[in-house]
Structures are given as structure tokens and as C-alpha cells.
Amino acid sequence: GIGGARAVRHQVQLRRLDLACDVFDNDLEVVMSARPGRAGFSLIEVMLAGVLLGLAVLVLAKMLGASSQGLSVGKGRTVAQQLALQRLESLASLGPDRVPACPPSPGCRADFSSLTGPLGTADGFACTRTVLETGFARQQPEAPQGAFRVDVATDLPADPNQMSGARLLQVSVCWSREGRVEQVQVSRLLVPEV
């Protein structure tokens, strides 16, 4: 009957499962017999793991060094930008007719490794100053390490007839990083009130 056929099918399925388990047991024995009587890792496996771990640590250390150098560059640029904006705002608040007549200048950086000469003074105002990172100003244009050179230059606008009494105010801030001179410049056109 139906119950007997079901029992036969069940027995056939059990035999297939039993054969599959025997095959798995045989494969497992082959794998285990590749290293008979040994547990753990071989010396070569441990050495290879150590080399890979060492390389990973070396790559991480290099990435950390590069990121800290990037932070240092960003910090210098941020401080220089703040100094330039502060100087620009303080001079712009005087108005175009009271801004010191510092000579025009393309900036404080001559090239990537040197500074231009100092701008001198105008109406008793030092057009070139050295500002320490702490914020203290010095009159000497020579910048010690960790200091910023701030140059102020004024000029007439491109078409002085069109804007009578207007002055172009430019502030350049330079600093040295690893033997390379960096520069930030900001400028503003000052127009007299009508």
C-alpha cells in the first residue's frame, strides 16, 4: 500500500544521507591527515602573518603622517588668512583717504623659496611686519620660524578717472613651511562715500 511505499522512500533517503555523511567523513579525514598529529600553525604561517601585520601597520603609520602634514598646512593657511583679513578690515575702516600710502606690490613672495624685499614705511606706518603665530607683531621684516610676514600695499584702481579718490588695498601674508614660501592675498577696493 501507500504506507509501505512511503516507508521505502524514507529508507532510500536515509541511505543517501548516510552515504553523503560517509563521503564528508572521508574528505575530512583526508584534510586532517595532511597534517597528522599536529595542531596549531606552522612557523612559516606565523612568519607570513607577522609580515602581513607589519606591512599593514607601516601603511597606517604612513597615512597618519600624511594626514598630520595636511593638518599642519591647513593650520598655516588658516592663520595666514585670518591675519590678512584682520589687517585688511582694520585698514579699510580708516577709509580710502586715510589708508597709508604703502607702495604697490605683487605680494611678499618672490618665488617658491624666497620673499621679496620689505616695503618700508609710509606716513609712519610699517608696510611690512612680522607677526608671530601667537599674534605679537614685530617691526623686523625677517620672519623667524613659525612667524608670518604681513605686507600692505595700496594702489589706484585700474581706471582712476572713473572712481575719483578710490584706493585698492592689498594685504599679503607669507610664511615658510619646509623651505617653501607660502602666500595668501586679500584685497579690497576702497571707494569714498559720496
Backbone hydrogen bonds, N-H to C=O, Kabsch-Sander energy under -0.5 kcal/mol:
donor,donor_aa,acceptor,acceptor_aa,energy
5,A,1,G,-1.6
6,R,2,I,-2.0
7,A,3,G,-1.7
8,V,4,G,-1.9
9,R,5,A,-2.6
10,H,6,R,-2.2
11,Q,7,A,-2.1
12,V,8,V,-2.3
13,Q,9,R,-2.3
14,L,10,H,-2.2
15,R,11,Q,-2.2
16,R,12,V,-2.3
17,L,13,Q,-2.3
18,D,14,L,-2.4
19,L,15,R,-2.7
20,A,16,R,-2.4
21,C,17,L,-2.1
22,D,18,D,-2.1
23,V,19,L,-2.3
24,F,20,A,-2.3
25,D,21,C,-2.9
26,N,22,D,-2.4
27,D,23,V,-2.5
28,L,24,F,-2.5
29,E,25,D,-2.1
30,V,26,N,-2.0
31,V,27,D,-2.2
32,M,28,L,-2.6
33,S,29,E,-2.2
34,A,30,V,-0.6
34,A,31,V,-0.9
35,R,32,M,-1.1
38,R,35,R,-1.6
46,V,42,S,-2.0
47,M,43,L,-2.5
48,L,44,I,-2.6
49,A,45,E,-2.2
50,G,46,V,-2.2
51,V,47,M,-2.4
52,L,48,L,-2.4
53,L,49,A,-2.4
54,G,50,G,-2.5
55,L,51,V,-2.4
56,A,52,L,-2.0
57,V,53,L,-2.2
58,L,54,G,-2.3
59,V,55,L,-2.4
60,L,56,A,-2.2
61,A,57,V,-2.3
62,K,58,L,-2.1
63,M,59,V,-2.2
64,L,60,L,-2.1
65,G,61,A,-2.1
66,A,62,K,-2.2
67,S,63,M,-2.1
68,S,64,L,-2.1
69,Q,65,G,-1.9
70,G,66,A,-2.0
71,L,67,S,-1.9
72,S,68,S,-1.8
73,V,69,Q,-2.2
74,G,70,G,-2.3
75,K,71,L,-2.3
76,G,72,S,-2.2
77,R,73,V,-2.2
78,T,74,G,-2.3
79,V,75,K,-2.6
80,A,76,G,-2.4
81,Q,77,R,-2.4
82,Q,78,T,-2.3
83,L,79,V,-2.5
84,A,80,A,-2.5
85,L,81,Q,-2.4
86,Q,82,Q,-2.6
87,R,83,L,-2.5
88,L,84,A,-2.5
89,E,85,L,-2.6
90,S,86,Q,-2.4
91,L,87,R,-2.2
92,A,88,L,-2.7
93,S,89,E,-1.7
94,L,91,L,-1.4
95,G,91,L,-0.5
95,G,92,A,-1.1
98,R,95,G,-1.0
99,V,95,G,-0.8
102,C,100,P,-1.8
110,A,108,C,-0.6
110,A,114,S,-1.7
111,D,114,S,-1.6
114,S,111,D,-0.6
116,T,108,C,-2.4
122,A,125,F,-2.2
125,F,122,A,-1.8
127,C,120,G,-2.5
127,C,125,F,-0.8
128,T,120,G,-0.7
129,R,150,V,-2.4
130,T,138,R,-2.4
131,V,148,F,-3.6
132,L,130,T,-0.5
132,L,136,F,-2.9
133,E,146,G,-1.2
135,G,132,L,-2.6
138,R,130,T,-3.2
147,A,144,P,-1.6
148,F,131,V,-3.2
149,R,174,C,-3.0
150,V,129,R,-3.3
150,V,148,F,-0.5
151,D,149,R,-0.5
151,D,172,S,-3.0
152,V,127,C,-2.5
153,A,170,Q,-2.9
154,T,102,C,-1.5
155,D,168,L,-1.9
162,Q,159,D,-1.0
163,M,159,D,-1.1
166,A,163,M,-1.7
167,R,190,L,-2.4
168,L,155,D,-3.9
169,L,167,R,-0.6
169,L,188,R,-3.0
170,Q,153,A,-3.0
171,V,186,V,-3.0
172,S,151,D,-2.6
173,V,184,V,-2.9
174,C,149,R,-2.7
175,W,182,E,-1.6
177,R,180,R,-2.9
180,R,177,R,-1.5
181,V,112,F,-2.8
182,E,175,W,-3.2
182,E,180,R,-0.5
184,V,173,V,-2.3
186,V,171,V,-2.3
188,R,169,L,-2.5
190,L,167,R,-3.5
190,L,188,R,-0.6
191,V,189,L,-0.6
